[in-house]
């Protein structure tokens, strides 16, 4: 019998508007059956008999797109059967434009202790260009209101390498982010995903993106500036003050198992990675019929090993050889000695004691370095 997961992800697929770069499972909230969805979501969550969690994460879509009454219903029902003494991190994603006073009061009245705000950029022109619904002043209002309500574990998301973005824009964004005096930032480069407004624009030659060299320069600047201001670059896209690393996200990068609940959510239980039905109606019907899953994949040993390395190398601390060998009962050297030597020579990987980790150059290339560990 495997240990039960100690983390859960809960998906709220509703948004008040759809951003031009986003390909997550989401729908425009108007005329959606939100109340029905929340009831069914709680049914799925309860079906796992979850009593003890260390981390619980509500993501989206935009969880704060639902109204205060619905938000209260969701939070109270999620925490109803949990041993709250075990729950060390309960995160909810929020949008500056949606985070009203009554919703903050609801958060305060629950066990939520961490809020992740989708800021993306402080530049009003760029916010409009990427399809965001908020403006710069709403970012400050939201942060001030959260702090006034007693939330100190606040994170924001920023995106760099946006269309028409200059180095000066990035410097301004970083300066404004640091001024917020919050303990965690996630900083992503813009990724073009299929079926998004941005991908369609790019295919028509209408998306003026920064060059790869400029993007690398932006990445270097962000890392240096964050580290100069007391943040640890603990994962490719994440920076935290001491003691404020995202425990939930570390669970993903440590390749631990977790429950995934909601339309389009993914989970990993008993060696099986699964994905739930995405369209809302399909999901509602699936819960009624007793199975929410649209795909299930039993991971082979080879796949488990590849995931362990692919995810682990994203962290600043990298992969522990000892943990790897204990977990898989294999010699790391025999499996990956040649790959490590080659990447070490190319200046993409370093080895310190028991750990193998990426260099700064390696981190910028990210997944393409990790892919070298996929054995034929």
Backbone torsions as a table, in degrees:
resi	resn	phi	psi	omega
1	UNK	NA	124.1	178.7
2	UNK	-79.9	155.8	174.8
3	UNK	-64.5	145.9	176.9
4	UNK	-73.0	147.9	176.7
5	UNK	-59.5	151.3	178.0
6	UNK	-114.1	16.8	177.0
7	UNK	-135.8	150.3	176.3
8	UNK	-140.6	142.1	174.4
9	UNK	-113.2	133.0	-179.3
10	UNK	-122.3	127.1	-172.2
11	UNK	-104.5	126.3	172.9
12	UNK	-110.9	107.8	-167.8
13	UNK	-86.9	10.3	-173.6
14	UNK	-95.1	143.7	176.9
15	UNK	-136.5	149.1	176.2
16	UNK	-81.7	-21.7	166.4
17	UNK	-155.9	159.2	-172.6
18	UNK	-101.3	122.5	-178.2
19	UNK	-76.3	152.9	-171.1
20	UNK	-73.6	-11.8	-175.8
21	UNK	-110.4	-2.2	-166.6
22	UNK	-93.3	132.6	174.5
23	UNK	-121.1	19.2	178.5
24	UNK	-69.6	165.7	177.8
25	UNK	-72.9	104.8	-176.1
26	UNK	-154.9	160.0	175.5
27	UNK	-140.5	157.0	174.7
28	UNK	-68.2	131.0	-167.0
29	UNK	-69.8	-26.9	-174.5
30	UNK	-57.0	132.7	177.7
31	UNK	64.4	17.9	177.2
32	UNK	-90.6	150.5	-179.6
33	UNK	-79.7	68.5	-172.0
34	UNK	-62.1	-45.7	-177.6
35	UNK	-61.8	-44.4	178.6
36	UNK	-60.7	-43.3	-178.5
37	UNK	-59.4	-46.7	-176.9
38	UNK	-63.8	-40.3	178.9
39	UNK	-61.3	-45.3	-177.8
40	UNK	-68.8	-39.4	177.4
41	UNK	-58.2	-44.5	178.6
42	UNK	-64.2	-37.2	177.1
43	UNK	-61.1	-43.7	178.6
44	UNK	-63.7	-45.7	-179.8
45	UNK	-58.0	-46.1	-178.9
46	UNK	-67.2	-27.7	-176.4
47	UNK	-64.3	-21.0	178.8
48	UNK	-82.5	-7.5	-179.6
49	UNK	61.1	39.4	-175.6
50	UNK	-74.4	123.7	178.2
51	UNK	-117.3	-35.8	-176.1
52	UNK	-123.0	119.6	174.9
53	UNK	-130.7	144.9	171.5
54	UNK	-92.8	-37.6	178.5
55	UNK	-132.5	141.0	176.1
56	UNK	-133.4	132.5	-173.3
57	UNK	-133.0	121.9	175.9
58	UNK	-104.1	115.1	-177.3
59	UNK	-123.6	-177.1	-176.5
60	UNK	-154.5	-164.5	31.3
61	UNK	34.4	-154.7	178.2
62	UNK	-134.3	101.4	-179.7
63	UNK	-54.4	-31.4	-178.7
64	UNK	-85.6	9.2	174.3
65	UNK	-75.7	-23.4	178.7
66	UNK	-78.3	160.7	-175.5
67	UNK	-78.5	171.6	-172.5
68	UNK	-61.9	-38.8	-179.8
69	UNK	-64.3	-44.7	179.8
70	UNK	-65.6	-39.0	179.2
71	UNK	-62.9	-41.9	179.3
72	UNK	-63.6	-44.3	178.3
73	UNK	-56.8	-48.0	-178.6
74	UNK	-60.0	-52.0	-174.4
75	UNK	-65.6	-44.5	-177.7
76	UNK	-64.5	-38.5	-179.4
77	UNK	-73.7	-33.9	178.9
78	UNK	-65.4	-38.9	-174.3
79	UNK	-91.9	-2.7	-173.3
80	UNK	-53.2	-47.2	-174.2
81	UNK	-104.2	8.8	-175.7
82	UNK	-85.7	146.0	170.1
83	UNK	-79.1	98.6	-170.9
84	UNK	-69.3	-15.8	177.8
85	UNK	-69.4	-20.5	-179.1
86	UNK	-89.4	-21.4	-171.4
87	UNK	-80.8	100.6	-175.2
88	UNK	-89.8	-24.8	-177.9
89	UNK	-141.3	120.7	178.7
90	UNK	-126.9	103.4	-173.4
91	UNK	-104.0	143.4	168.9
92	UNK	-129.8	137.6	173.8
93	UNK	-82.3	146.2	-178.9
94	UNK	-146.1	159.0	175.5
95	UNK	-112.5	136.9	179.7
96	UNK	-52.7	-35.5	-178.5
97	UNK	-73.0	-19.2	-174.1
98	UNK	-104.8	-10.1	-169.5
99	UNK	-86.2	81.9	-177.7
100	UNK	-80.7	168.7	179.9
101	UNK	-58.5	-42.4	-177.2
102	UNK	-68.9	-30.2	177.3
103	UNK	-72.5	-37.2	176.8
104	UNK	-64.6	-37.8	177.6
105	UNK	-62.5	-38.7	177.9
106	UNK	-64.2	-44.2	178.5
107	UNK	-59.9	-42.7	-177.7
108	UNK	-62.6	-33.6	-177.1
109	UNK	-81.7	-1.1	-178.6
110	UNK	-112.3	-169.7	178.6
111	UNK	-94.3	6.8	177.2
112	UNK	-58.4	128.8	179.4
113	UNK	-128.3	8.0	178.9
114	UNK	-147.8	133.8	-179.1
115	UNK	-123.9	130.9	179.0
116	UNK	-112.4	114.8	-174.4
117	UNK	-98.2	129.6	178.6
118	UNK	-82.5	81.1	-177.2
119	UNK	-80.6	-51.6	179.5
120	UNK	71.0	-48.9	173.9
121	UNK	-162.5	156.2	177.6
122	UNK	-94.1	-5.4	-173.9
123	UNK	-86.1	114.1	-175.1
124	UNK	-58.0	-37.4	180.0
125	UNK	-64.6	-44.9	179.6
126	UNK	-68.0	-36.0	177.7
127	UNK	-58.2	-43.5	178.9
128	UNK	-64.7	-43.5	-177.2
129	UNK	-63.0	-29.3	-177.8
130	UNK	-97.8	2.8	173.9
131	UNK	84.5	21.8	178.0
132	UNK	-80.4	152.4	-176.7
133	UNK	-96.5	-3.1	-177.3
134	UNK	-109.6	171.2	174.2
135	UNK	-123.8	175.9	-173.7
136	UNK	-59.3	-43.3	-175.8
137	UNK	-65.3	-30.2	177.9
138	UNK	-67.7	-27.5	176.6
139	UNK	-62.0	-50.0	-178.2
140	UNK	-65.1	-39.4	178.4
141	UNK	-59.7	-45.7	-177.8
142	UNK	-63.6	-46.3	-179.2
143	UNK	-62.8	-45.0	179.3
144	UNK	-61.0	-43.5	-179.1
145	UNK	-65.4	-40.5	178.2
146	UNK	-63.8	-44.7	179.2
147	UNK	-63.5	-41.3	179.9
148	UNK	-62.6	-30.5	179.5
149	UNK	-83.0	-1.0	175.7
150	UNK	98.8	7.1	177.2
151	UNK	-84.0	122.2	177.1
152	UNK	-112.3	-17.9	180.0
153	UNK	-93.7	83.8	-176.4
154	UNK	-118.1	136.8	177.1
155	UNK	-123.2	150.9	170.1
156	UNK	-125.8	153.0	172.2
157	UNK	-99.8	137.1	171.4
158	UNK	-127.2	148.8	173.9
159	UNK	-118.8	134.3	174.2
160	UNK	-118.2	174.9	-173.4
161	UNK	63.4	38.5	175.7
162	UNK	-77.7	161.2	177.0
163	UNK	-56.0	135.3	178.4
164	UNK	64.6	8.7	-177.9
165	UNK	-79.4	136.0	179.7
166	UNK	-106.6	170.2	176.4
167	UNK	-60.5	-38.3	179.3
168	UNK	-61.6	-38.7	177.7
169	UNK	-62.2	-43.4	-178.9
170	UNK	-63.9	-43.7	179.1
171	UNK	-60.2	-41.0	179.6
172	UNK	-65.5	-42.5	178.3
173	UNK	-59.9	-46.2	-178.0
174	UNK	-64.3	-43.0	179.7
175	UNK	-60.6	-43.4	-179.4
176	UNK	-68.6	-35.4	178.2
177	UNK	-65.4	-43.6	-179.7
178	UNK	-64.5	-33.7	-178.5
179	UNK	-66.7	-21.5	-179.0
180	UNK	-67.0	-20.3	-179.3
181	UNK	56.8	57.7	175.9
182	UNK	-121.2	160.0	-169.7
183	UNK	-93.0	0.3	-175.0
184	UNK	-150.3	137.1	174.8
185	UNK	-135.5	138.8	170.0
186	UNK	-111.9	127.1	-175.7
187	UNK	-126.6	116.6	-175.2
188	UNK	-116.6	146.0	169.7
189	UNK	-83.2	151.8	-179.3
190	UNK	-64.8	125.3	175.7
191	UNK	-109.6	130.4	178.1
192	UNK	-86.5	119.1	-178.3
193	UNK	-107.5	150.4	176.6
194	UNK	-61.7	156.2	176.8
195	UNK	60.8	30.4	174.1
196	UNK	-118.8	158.6	178.1
197	UNK	-55.5	-42.7	-176.2
198	UNK	-64.4	-40.9	-179.8
199	UNK	-63.7	-40.5	178.8
200	UNK	-63.3	-40.3	178.8
201	UNK	-64.0	-42.7	-177.5
202	UNK	-63.5	-40.2	179.9
203	UNK	-63.5	-26.0	178.2
204	UNK	-92.9	7.3	178.9
205	UNK	70.1	27.0	-175.2
206	UNK	-113.5	23.3	-177.2
207	UNK	-128.0	93.7	-176.8
208	UNK	-76.4	91.9	-177.4
209	UNK	-92.4	153.5	174.8
210	UNK	-61.6	154.1	177.1
211	UNK	-69.3	164.3	179.7
212	UNK	-63.0	-36.4	178.3
213	UNK	-63.4	-42.7	179.4
214	UNK	-66.8	-38.2	178.1
215	UNK	-61.7	-42.0	178.6
216	UNK	-64.0	-39.0	178.9
217	UNK	-64.3	-41.4	178.1
218	UNK	-61.5	-44.8	-179.6
219	UNK	-60.6	-47.1	179.1
220	UNK	-60.0	-43.9	-178.6
221	UNK	-62.4	-46.0	-178.1
222	UNK	-59.5	-46.9	-178.8
223	UNK	-60.9	-49.4	-176.7
224	UNK	-60.7	-45.4	-176.5
225	UNK	-66.5	-40.4	178.9
226	UNK	-66.1	-44.4	-179.2
227	UNK	-65.6	-36.5	177.1
228	UNK	-63.3	-20.8	-177.3
229	UNK	-107.4	24.6	171.3
230	UNK	83.9	13.2	176.5
231	UNK	-97.0	142.1	174.8
232	UNK	-96.1	132.4	177.8
233	UNK	-85.9	83.5	-167.5
234	UNK	-89.6	-10.6	177.6
235	UNK	-154.4	155.6	-172.2
236	UNK	-37.6	-49.5	-173.0
237	UNK	-108.6	9.2	-170.5
238	UNK	-127.3	140.1	-177.5
239	UNK	-132.0	136.1	177.7
240	UNK	-143.4	154.7	167.9
241	UNK	-75.1	157.1	-179.0
242	UNK	-52.0	132.0	177.2
243	UNK	85.2	0.2	-176.9
244	UNK	-118.9	21.3	174.6
245	UNK	-61.7	149.0	177.9
246	UNK	-74.5	108.1	-178.3
247	UNK	-62.9	-36.2	-178.1
248	UNK	-67.0	-46.0	-179.3
249	UNK	-68.4	-33.3	175.3
250	UNK	-60.6	-33.4	177.4
251	UNK	-59.7	-41.8	177.5
252	UNK	-62.7	-47.0	-174.6
253	UNK	-71.9	-21.9	173.5
254	UNK	-83.7	1.0	177.3
255	UNK	62.7	36.7	177.1
256	UNK	-85.1	162.7	179.5
257	UNK	-84.0	156.1	-178.8
258	UNK	-157.6	155.2	173.8
259	UNK	-81.9	140.3	173.2
260	UNK	-124.6	120.8	-175.8
261	UNK	-123.7	142.1	177.0
262	UNK	114.8	168.9	-178.3
263	UNK	-65.5	124.7	177.6
264	UNK	78.4	1.1	-178.6
265	UNK	-74.2	151.0	174.6
266	UNK	-111.5	150.8	176.3
267	UNK	-143.3	175.0	-177.1
268	UNK	-148.3	103.6	-176.3
269	UNK	-136.3	135.6	177.2
270	UNK	52.3	41.7	177.5
271	UNK	75.9	5.8	-179.5
272	UNK	-112.0	124.2	171.3
273	UNK	-92.0	130.6	-178.2
274	UNK	-132.8	160.6	176.6
275	UNK	-133.1	136.0	179.0
276	UNK	-83.5	160.2	173.1
277	UNK	-54.0	137.2	-176.0
278	UNK	-89.1	-55.9	-178.7
279	UNK	-57.5	138.6	-173.2
280	UNK	-56.2	-48.3	-177.8
281	UNK	-60.9	-42.0	179.6
282	UNK	-61.6	-41.7	-179.1
283	UNK	-64.8	-45.8	-179.7
284	UNK	-59.3	-44.8	179.9
285	UNK	-65.3	-39.2	-177.5
286	UNK	-63.9	-40.8	178.7
287	UNK	-64.6	-41.7	176.8
288	UNK	-55.8	-39.9	-175.9
289	UNK	-84.9	-4.2	172.2
290	UNK	95.6	2.9	174.9
291	UNK	-146.0	118.6	-175.6
292	UNK	-87.6	-11.6	-165.9
293	UNK	-85.5	136.5	177.1
294	UNK	-99.3	-29.9	174.7
295	UNK	-138.5	148.9	173.1
296	UNK	-137.1	135.1	-179.5
297	UNK	-131.8	116.8	176.3
298	UNK	-83.0	118.8	-175.4
299	UNK	-77.3	134.1	174.1
300	UNK	-76.6	167.0	178.4
301	UNK	-57.8	-42.8	-179.7
302	UNK	-58.2	-45.3	-179.5
303	UNK	-65.8	-39.1	179.4
304	UNK	-63.3	-39.8	179.9
305	UNK	-66.6	-45.0	180.0
306	UNK	-61.4	-41.4	179.3
307	UNK	-65.4	-41.0	179.3
308	UNK	-54.5	-43.6	-177.3
309	UNK	-79.1	-42.7	-177.9
310	UNK	-58.8	-44.1	-178.4
311	UNK	-79.0	-43.5	-176.0
312	UNK	-62.3	-34.4	-178.3
313	UNK	-71.7	-12.6	176.0
314	UNK	-69.9	-23.3	-176.6
315	UNK	-83.5	149.3	177.1
316	UNK	-60.0	-36.7	-178.2
317	UNK	-75.6	-13.3	176.1
318	UNK	69.4	-147.7	-174.6
319	UNK	-112.9	133.3	175.7
320	UNK	-85.3	122.7	-179.3
321	UNK	-65.0	-39.3	-178.9
322	UNK	-62.3	-48.0	-180.0
323	UNK	-62.2	-41.2	179.8
324	UNK	-58.9	-48.1	-175.5
325	UNK	-68.8	-35.0	177.9
326	UNK	-69.6	-39.9	-175.6
327	UNK	-70.1	-39.0	-172.8
328	UNK	-111.9	-3.9	177.7
329	UNK	56.8	43.2	-178.4
330	UNK	-135.3	155.6	174.7
331	UNK	-83.3	121.2	-179.8
332	UNK	-62.5	-41.8	-177.8
333	UNK	-59.7	-47.0	-179.2
334	UNK	-63.1	-40.7	-177.5
335	UNK	-72.5	-44.5	-165.4
336	UNK	-128.6	7.3	-177.8
337	UNK	-52.1	-46.6	-177.5
338	UNK	-66.7	-42.7	-179.8
339	UNK	-60.6	-46.3	-178.4
340	UNK	-62.0	-45.1	-179.8
341	UNK	-58.2	-46.1	-178.1
342	UNK	-62.5	-46.8	-178.6
343	UNK	-68.7	-31.2	177.1
344	UNK	-65.8	-44.8	178.7
345	UNK	-62.6	-35.1	-179.0
346	UNK	-80.3	0.3	178.5
347	UNK	73.2	23.9	-177.3
348	UNK	-104.4	-15.6	-176.0
349	UNK	-136.8	149.2	173.2
350	UNK	-133.6	157.4	-179.3
351	UNK	-126.0	122.1	177.0
352	UNK	-126.3	112.7	-179.3
353	UNK	57.8	-120.0	-175.0
354	UNK	-84.1	-5.1	-169.3
355	UNK	-114.8	143.0	174.0
356	UNK	-112.4	127.1	179.8
357	UNK	-144.3	164.1	-178.7
358	UNK	-79.2	148.7	170.8
359	UNK	-80.7	176.2	178.1
360	UNK	-59.2	-41.8	178.6
361	UNK	-62.6	-41.5	178.9
362	UNK	-62.5	-41.3	-178.6
363	UNK	-62.4	-38.4	-179.9
364	UNK	-64.1	-35.7	-179.6
365	UNK	-84.0	-14.4	169.7
366	UNK	43.3	-109.8	-171.9
367	UNK	-60.9	-31.9	-177.6
368	UNK	-68.5	-25.9	174.1
369	UNK	-74.9	-46.6	-178.7
370	UNK	-60.3	-32.0	-179.1
371	UNK	-63.0	-22.7	-179.8
372	UNK	-65.2	-17.6	-179.5
373	UNK	-88.0	0.8	176.7
374	UNK	-82.6	110.8	-176.1
375	UNK	-83.3	141.0	179.3
376	UNK	-70.5	NA	NA
